Amino acid sequence: MNTVFYLILGSFVLWILFKQFAPLKGLRSLTPEQFQREAKGNQVIDVREVHEYNRGHIKGAVNFPLSQLQQYIDDIPKDRTVLLYCQSGMRSKQAAKLFVRKGYSNVAELRGGIITWKGQMQK
């Protein structure tokens, strides 16, 4: 009985981990150099919390915290390229899932988050 329970529990944990870290269909993961090139003329969104954004953000980025993204997502045209970033890449991937579910077809995220960024920042 215990063995079956642990097998089911282990399978469930593996499934959750897979869903969390598996590549997202339709999401491009960009290097900082690629992100910087594509940022020109496209919608750049910082999904970190306001206090993180205020400490410094990529020039031209708007702040829609992941915790509040549902409130803003319908204001962003679906025909625009959406570039997302956060601190390390985890929250931007969650935000990307939301954009893809809402029908956005051109979504990209900064691989490794802002900690990999070497471009211009502003406060």
Rosetta constraint file for C-alpha pairs under 8 A:
AtomPair CA 1 CA 5 HARMONIC 6.42 0.50
AtomPair CA 2 CA 6 HARMONIC 6.19 0.50
AtomPair CA 3 CA 7 HARMONIC 6.13 0.50
AtomPair CA 4 CA 8 HARMONIC 6.17 0.50
AtomPair CA 5 CA 9 HARMONIC 6.05 0.50
AtomPair CA 6 CA 10 HARMONIC 5.81 0.50
AtomPair CA 7 CA 11 HARMONIC 6.04 0.50
AtomPair CA 8 CA 12 HARMONIC 6.16 0.50
AtomPair CA 9 CA 13 HARMONIC 6.26 0.50
AtomPair CA 10 CA 14 HARMONIC 6.19 0.50
AtomPair CA 11 CA 15 HARMONIC 6.11 0.50
AtomPair CA 12 CA 16 HARMONIC 6.26 0.50
AtomPair CA 13 CA 17 HARMONIC 6.22 0.50
AtomPair CA 14 CA 18 HARMONIC 6.06 0.50
AtomPair CA 15 CA 19 HARMONIC 6.17 0.50
AtomPair CA 16 CA 20 HARMONIC 6.14 0.50
AtomPair CA 17 CA 21 HARMONIC 6.12 0.50
AtomPair CA 18 CA 22 HARMONIC 5.30 0.50
AtomPair CA 23 CA 27 HARMONIC 7.79 0.50
AtomPair CA 24 CA 97 HARMONIC 7.16 0.50
AtomPair CA 26 CA 100 HARMONIC 7.23 0.50
AtomPair CA 26 CA 105 HARMONIC 6.65 0.50
AtomPair CA 26 CA 106 HARMONIC 7.19 0.50
AtomPair CA 26 CA 107 HARMONIC 7.01 0.50
AtomPair CA 27 CA 96 HARMONIC 7.00 0.50
AtomPair CA 27 CA 100 HARMONIC 7.93 0.50
AtomPair CA 27 CA 106 HARMONIC 7.45 0.50
AtomPair CA 27 CA 107 HARMONIC 5.45 0.50
AtomPair CA 27 CA 108 HARMONIC 5.39 0.50
AtomPair CA 27 CA 109 HARMONIC 7.37 0.50
AtomPair CA 28 CA 107 HARMONIC 6.51 0.50
AtomPair CA 28 CA 108 HARMONIC 4.47 0.50
AtomPair CA 28 CA 109 HARMONIC 6.38 0.50
AtomPair CA 29 CA 108 HARMONIC 5.69 0.50
AtomPair CA 29 CA 109 HARMONIC 5.10 0.50
AtomPair CA 29 CA 110 HARMONIC 6.05 0.50
AtomPair CA 29 CA 111 HARMONIC 5.38 0.50
AtomPair CA 30 CA 34 HARMONIC 5.54 0.50
AtomPair CA 30 CA 35 HARMONIC 5.54 0.50
AtomPair CA 30 CA 108 HARMONIC 6.72 0.50
AtomPair CA 30 CA 109 HARMONIC 6.02 0.50
AtomPair CA 30 CA 110 HARMONIC 5.15 0.50
AtomPair CA 30 CA 111 HARMONIC 5.43 0.50
AtomPair CA 31 CA 35 HARMONIC 6.02 0.50
AtomPair CA 31 CA 110 HARMONIC 6.24 0.50
AtomPair CA 31 CA 111 HARMONIC 5.66 0.50
AtomPair CA 32 CA 36 HARMONIC 6.03 0.50
AtomPair CA 32 CA 110 HARMONIC 6.38 0.50
AtomPair CA 32 CA 111 HARMONIC 7.25 0.50
AtomPair CA 32 CA 116 HARMONIC 6.66 0.50
AtomPair CA 32 CA 117 HARMONIC 5.60 0.50
AtomPair CA 32 CA 118 HARMONIC 7.22 0.50
AtomPair CA 32 CA 119 HARMONIC 7.90 0.50
AtomPair CA 33 CA 37 HARMONIC 6.36 0.50
AtomPair CA 34 CA 38 HARMONIC 6.19 0.50
AtomPair CA 35 CA 39 HARMONIC 5.91 0.50
AtomPair CA 35 CA 83 HARMONIC 7.58 0.50
AtomPair CA 35 CA 109 HARMONIC 7.79 0.50
AtomPair CA 35 CA 110 HARMONIC 6.26 0.50
AtomPair CA 36 CA 40 HARMONIC 7.28 0.50
AtomPair CA 36 CA 119 HARMONIC 7.32 0.50
AtomPair CA 38 CA 42 HARMONIC 6.86 0.50
AtomPair CA 39 CA 43 HARMONIC 7.09 0.50
AtomPair CA 39 CA 44 HARMONIC 6.33 0.50
AtomPair CA 39 CA 83 HARMONIC 7.06 0.50
AtomPair CA 42 CA 80 HARMONIC 6.71 0.50
AtomPair CA 42 CA 81 HARMONIC 5.60 0.50
AtomPair CA 42 CA 82 HARMONIC 6.52 0.50
AtomPair CA 42 CA 83 HARMONIC 7.28 0.50
AtomPair CA 43 CA 61 HARMONIC 7.51 0.50
AtomPair CA 43 CA 80 HARMONIC 6.95 0.50
AtomPair CA 43 CA 81 HARMONIC 6.22 0.50
AtomPair CA 43 CA 82 HARMONIC 5.00 0.50
AtomPair CA 43 CA 83 HARMONIC 6.03 0.50
AtomPair CA 44 CA 60 HARMONIC 7.04 0.50
AtomPair CA 44 CA 61 HARMONIC 4.80 0.50
AtomPair CA 44 CA 62 HARMONIC 6.42 0.50
AtomPair CA 44 CA 82 HARMONIC 6.14 0.50
AtomPair CA 44 CA 83 HARMONIC 4.71 0.50
AtomPair CA 44 CA 84 HARMONIC 5.97 0.50
AtomPair CA 44 CA 85 HARMONIC 7.97 0.50
AtomPair CA 45 CA 61 HARMONIC 5.32 0.50
AtomPair CA 45 CA 62 HARMONIC 5.06 0.50
AtomPair CA 45 CA 63 HARMONIC 5.85 0.50
AtomPair CA 45 CA 64 HARMONIC 6.49 0.50
AtomPair CA 45 CA 82 HARMONIC 7.33 0.50
AtomPair CA 45 CA 83 HARMONIC 6.09 0.50
AtomPair CA 45 CA 84 HARMONIC 4.92 0.50
AtomPair CA 45 CA 85 HARMONIC 6.50 0.50
AtomPair CA 46 CA 53 HARMONIC 7.20 0.50
AtomPair CA 46 CA 57 HARMONIC 7.49 0.50
AtomPair CA 46 CA 61 HARMONIC 6.12 0.50
AtomPair CA 46 CA 62 HARMONIC 5.98 0.50
AtomPair CA 46 CA 63 HARMONIC 4.83 0.50
AtomPair CA 46 CA 64 HARMONIC 6.19 0.50
AtomPair CA 46 CA 65 HARMONIC 6.98 0.50
AtomPair CA 46 CA 84 HARMONIC 6.01 0.50
AtomPair CA 46 CA 85 HARMONIC 5.19 0.50
AtomPair CA 46 CA 86 HARMONIC 5.80 0.50
AtomPair CA 47 CA 63 HARMONIC 6.08 0.50
AtomPair CA 47 CA 64 HARMONIC 5.21 0.50
AtomPair CA 47 CA 65 HARMONIC 4.21 0.50
AtomPair CA 47 CA 66 HARMONIC 4.96 0.50
AtomPair CA 47 CA 69 HARMONIC 7.77 0.50
AtomPair CA 47 CA 84 HARMONIC 6.97 0.50
AtomPair CA 47 CA 85 HARMONIC 6.22 0.50
AtomPair CA 47 CA 86 HARMONIC 5.41 0.50
AtomPair CA 47 CA 91 HARMONIC 6.83 0.50
AtomPair CA 47 CA 92 HARMONIC 6.30 0.50
AtomPair CA 47 CA 95 HARMONIC 7.40 0.50
AtomPair CA 48 CA 52 HARMONIC 6.05 0.50
AtomPair CA 48 CA 53 HARMONIC 6.26 0.50
AtomPair CA 48 CA 63 HARMONIC 7.22 0.50
AtomPair CA 48 CA 64 HARMONIC 7.42 0.50
AtomPair CA 48 CA 65 HARMONIC 5.03 0.50
AtomPair CA 48 CA 66 HARMONIC 6.55 0.50
AtomPair CA 48 CA 85 HARMONIC 7.85 0.50
AtomPair CA 48 CA 86 HARMONIC 5.20 0.50
AtomPair CA 48 CA 87 HARMONIC 6.82 0.50
AtomPair CA 48 CA 91 HARMONIC 7.52 0.50
AtomPair CA 49 CA 53 HARMONIC 6.35 0.50
AtomPair CA 49 CA 63 HARMONIC 7.83 0.50
AtomPair CA 49 CA 64 HARMONIC 7.87 0.50
AtomPair CA 49 CA 65 HARMONIC 4.95 0.50
AtomPair CA 49 CA 66 HARMONIC 7.41 0.50
AtomPair CA 49 CA 67 HARMONIC 7.80 0.50
AtomPair CA 50 CA 54 HARMONIC 6.09 0.50
AtomPair CA 50 CA 63 HARMONIC 7.02 0.50
AtomPair CA 50 CA 65 HARMONIC 6.84 0.50
AtomPair CA 51 CA 55 HARMONIC 6.52 0.50
AtomPair CA 52 CA 56 HARMONIC 7.07 0.50
AtomPair CA 53 CA 57 HARMONIC 5.48 0.50
AtomPair CA 53 CA 63 HARMONIC 6.79 0.50
AtomPair CA 53 CA 123 HARMONIC 7.86 0.50
AtomPair CA 54 CA 123 HARMONIC 5.83 0.50
AtomPair CA 55 CA 123 HARMONIC 6.09 0.50
AtomPair CA 56 CA 121 HARMONIC 6.12 0.50
AtomPair CA 56 CA 122 HARMONIC 5.43 0.50
AtomPair CA 56 CA 123 HARMONIC 4.59 0.50
AtomPair CA 57 CA 61 HARMONIC 6.89 0.50
AtomPair CA 57 CA 121 HARMONIC 5.33 0.50
AtomPair CA 57 CA 122 HARMONIC 5.55 0.50
AtomPair CA 57 CA 123 HARMONIC 6.41 0.50
AtomPair CA 58 CA 119 HARMONIC 7.55 0.50
AtomPair CA 58 CA 120 HARMONIC 6.35 0.50
AtomPair CA 58 CA 121 HARMONIC 4.69 0.50
AtomPair CA 58 CA 122 HARMONIC 6.32 0.50
AtomPair CA 59 CA 120 HARMONIC 6.24 0.50
AtomPair CA 59 CA 121 HARMONIC 5.29 0.50
AtomPair CA 59 CA 122 HARMONIC 5.49 0.50
AtomPair CA 64 CA 68 HARMONIC 6.53 0.50
AtomPair CA 64 CA 69 HARMONIC 5.58 0.50
AtomPair CA 64 CA 72 HARMONIC 7.00 0.50
AtomPair CA 65 CA 69 HARMONIC 5.83 0.50
AtomPair CA 66 CA 91 HARMONIC 6.76 0.50
AtomPair CA 66 CA 92 HARMONIC 7.85 0.50
AtomPair CA 66 CA 94 HARMONIC 7.94 0.50
AtomPair CA 66 CA 95 HARMONIC 6.28 0.50
AtomPair CA 68 CA 72 HARMONIC 7.34 0.50
AtomPair CA 69 CA 73 HARMONIC 5.92 0.50
AtomPair CA 69 CA 95 HARMONIC 7.61 0.50
AtomPair CA 70 CA 74 HARMONIC 7.80 0.50
AtomPair CA 72 CA 76 HARMONIC 7.30 0.50
AtomPair CA 73 CA 99 HARMONIC 7.55 0.50
AtomPair CA 76 CA 80 HARMONIC 7.72 0.50
AtomPair CA 78 CA 103 HARMONIC 7.13 0.50
AtomPair CA 78 CA 104 HARMONIC 5.18 0.50
AtomPair CA 78 CA 105 HARMONIC 7.41 0.50
AtomPair CA 79 CA 104 HARMONIC 7.33 0.50
AtomPair CA 79 CA 105 HARMONIC 7.73 0.50
AtomPair CA 79 CA 106 HARMONIC 7.79 0.50
AtomPair CA 80 CA 106 HARMONIC 7.13 0.50
AtomPair CA 81 CA 106 HARMONIC 5.00 0.50
AtomPair CA 81 CA 107 HARMONIC 5.98 0.50
AtomPair CA 81 CA 108 HARMONIC 7.81 0.50
AtomPair CA 82 CA 106 HARMONIC 6.37 0.50
AtomPair CA 82 CA 107 HARMONIC 4.89 0.50
AtomPair CA 82 CA 108 HARMONIC 6.33 0.50
AtomPair CA 83 CA 107 HARMONIC 6.03 0.50
AtomPair CA 83 CA 108 HARMONIC 4.90 0.50
AtomPair CA 83 CA 109 HARMONIC 5.53 0.50
AtomPair CA 83 CA 110 HARMONIC 7.48 0.50
AtomPair CA 84 CA 92 HARMONIC 5.58 0.50
AtomPair CA 84 CA 95 HARMONIC 7.63 0.50
AtomPair CA 84 CA 96 HARMONIC 7.31 0.50
AtomPair CA 84 CA 107 HARMONIC 7.68 0.50
AtomPair CA 84 CA 108 HARMONIC 6.21 0.50
AtomPair CA 84 CA 109 HARMONIC 4.60 0.50
AtomPair CA 84 CA 110 HARMONIC 6.40 0.50
AtomPair CA 85 CA 89 HARMONIC 6.43 0.50
AtomPair CA 85 CA 91 HARMONIC 7.72 0.50
AtomPair CA 85 CA 92 HARMONIC 5.07 0.50
AtomPair CA 85 CA 109 HARMONIC 5.62 0.50
AtomPair CA 85 CA 110 HARMONIC 5.24 0.50
AtomPair CA 85 CA 113 HARMONIC 5.50 0.50
AtomPair CA 85 CA 114 HARMONIC 6.61 0.50
AtomPair CA 86 CA 90 HARMONIC 7.29 0.50
AtomPair CA 86 CA 91 HARMONIC 5.97 0.50
AtomPair CA 86 CA 92 HARMONIC 5.43 0.50
AtomPair CA 86 CA 110 HARMONIC 7.91 0.50
AtomPair CA 86 CA 113 HARMONIC 5.13 0.50
AtomPair CA 86 CA 114 HARMONIC 6.06 0.50
AtomPair CA 87 CA 91 HARMONIC 7.85 0.50
AtomPair CA 87 CA 112 HARMONIC 7.69 0.50
AtomPair CA 87 CA 113 HARMONIC 4.79 0.50
AtomPair CA 87 CA 114 HARMONIC 5.09 0.50
AtomPair CA 87 CA 115 HARMONIC 6.14 0.50
AtomPair CA 88 CA 111 HARMONIC 7.87 0.50
AtomPair CA 88 CA 112 HARMONIC 4.87 0.50
AtomPair CA 88 CA 113 HARMONIC 3.97 0.50
AtomPair CA 88 CA 114 HARMONIC 6.44 0.50
AtomPair CA 88 CA 115 HARMONIC 6.37 0.50
AtomPair CA 89 CA 93 HARMONIC 6.22 0.50
AtomPair CA 89 CA 109 HARMONIC 7.49 0.50
AtomPair CA 89 CA 110 HARMONIC 6.77 0.50
AtomPair CA 89 CA 111 HARMONIC 6.07 0.50
AtomPair CA 89 CA 112 HARMONIC 4.94 0.50
AtomPair CA 89 CA 113 HARMONIC 4.44 0.50
AtomPair CA 89 CA 114 HARMONIC 8.00 0.50
AtomPair CA 90 CA 94 HARMONIC 6.55 0.50
AtomPair CA 91 CA 95 HARMONIC 6.16 0.50
AtomPair CA 92 CA 96 HARMONIC 6.02 0.50
AtomPair CA 92 CA 109 HARMONIC 6.33 0.50
AtomPair CA 92 CA 110 HARMONIC 7.90 0.50
AtomPair CA 92 CA 113 HARMONIC 7.88 0.50
AtomPair CA 93 CA 97 HARMONIC 6.33 0.50
AtomPair CA 93 CA 109 HARMONIC 6.97 0.50
AtomPair CA 94 CA 98 HARMONIC 6.62 0.50
AtomPair CA 95 CA 99 HARMONIC 6.39 0.50
AtomPair CA 96 CA 100 HARMONIC 6.10 0.50
AtomPair CA 96 CA 107 HARMONIC 6.62 0.50
AtomPair CA 96 CA 108 HARMONIC 7.46 0.50
AtomPair CA 96 CA 109 HARMONIC 7.48 0.50
AtomPair CA 97 CA 101 HARMONIC 6.12 0.50
AtomPair CA 98 CA 102 HARMONIC 6.22 0.50
AtomPair CA 99 CA 103 HARMONIC 6.50 0.50
AtomPair CA 99 CA 104 HARMONIC 5.47 0.50
AtomPair CA 99 CA 107 HARMONIC 7.41 0.50
AtomPair CA 100 CA 104 HARMONIC 5.05 0.50
AtomPair CA 100 CA 105 HARMONIC 6.51 0.50
AtomPair CA 100 CA 107 HARMONIC 7.43 0.50
AtomPair CA 109 CA 113 HARMONIC 7.98 0.50
AtomPair CA 110 CA 114 HARMONIC 7.32 0.50
AtomPair CA 111 CA 116 HARMONIC 7.76 0.50
AtomPair CA 112 CA 116 HARMONIC 5.85 0.50
AtomPair CA 113 CA 117 HARMONIC 7.27 0.50
